[in-house]
């Protein structure tokens, strides 16, 4: 069985063309789809939030690490809470 968690990744990055699809890449390569994605440009920076309602808990740190490696990313904050345990 795998624990599923609701996760919100808050990413601050330098504004640049192609940034937004690069932020979704870590999810796509793990066959995950964001439930919500919101980005706002604030001068030279972009603040993006990526929400997943039921993400395998063991993937949270992997995705957070990959987001931190995206070119231009300044910081990644992760918030999560356990939602339920998936049936095997």
N, C-alpha and C positions, 0 to 999 in steps of 0.2 A: 504494500500500500504506500501511496505517496501523499504527503500533506500538500494541500493547495492553499495558497495565500493570495490575498488581494494586495496588489503592489502598486505604488506610485513612484515613478522615477522622476525627479526634478533635475533637469540638466541646464546648466548655464554654459553657453558657448559663444565664440566669436561669430558674428553674422557673416555668412559667406554663401555663395551659390552652391547648391548641392548638399547643404548641411542637413536639411530635414530628412531626405531619404537615407542619408548615412546613419541617422539616429535610429531608423527602423531596421536597419540591417541586422543588428544583434538578435532581434526578435525573429526575423525571417529565417535566419540560418538555423534556428532551433524550432522552426515550425510553429511559432507563436504569433498571434494576432492581437494587436492592441485593441482594447475596448473603447478607448478614447485617446486622442492625441491633440494637444493644444500648444501652440507656439506664439509668442509675442516678441517682436523686436523692440529692444529698448536701447536706442543709440547704436553703439557698435556691438552690442551683445544680443543674444536671443535666449529667452527663458522658455524651455519646452517641458511639458508634462506628458508623460506616457503612463496610461493607466491600464492595468490588467486585473480583472475580477477574480480569476482563478488560475494562478500560475504555479507550476510545481516548485515547492519551496527550495529544492536543491539547485534550481536554475537562477535564483535571484542574484546571488553573488557573482555568477558567471556573466549574466547580462549587465549588471552594474559595472563590472570590470571592463567589459567590451565597450560600453558606452563611454567610459573614462578614457579609452584609447582612441576614440574617434578624433580625427584631426580638428583642432579648434576648440575642443571641449575644455572648459576651465574647471568645472566642478560637477559632481553627480551626488545627489542626495536620494536616499532610498527610504521609503516608508512602507511598512507592510504589517498585515495582521492575518492570523490564521483564519481561514474561512471554514474549511471542512476537510475531512480525510476521504480521499477517493477510494472507491472500492477496487479491489485487485482484479 
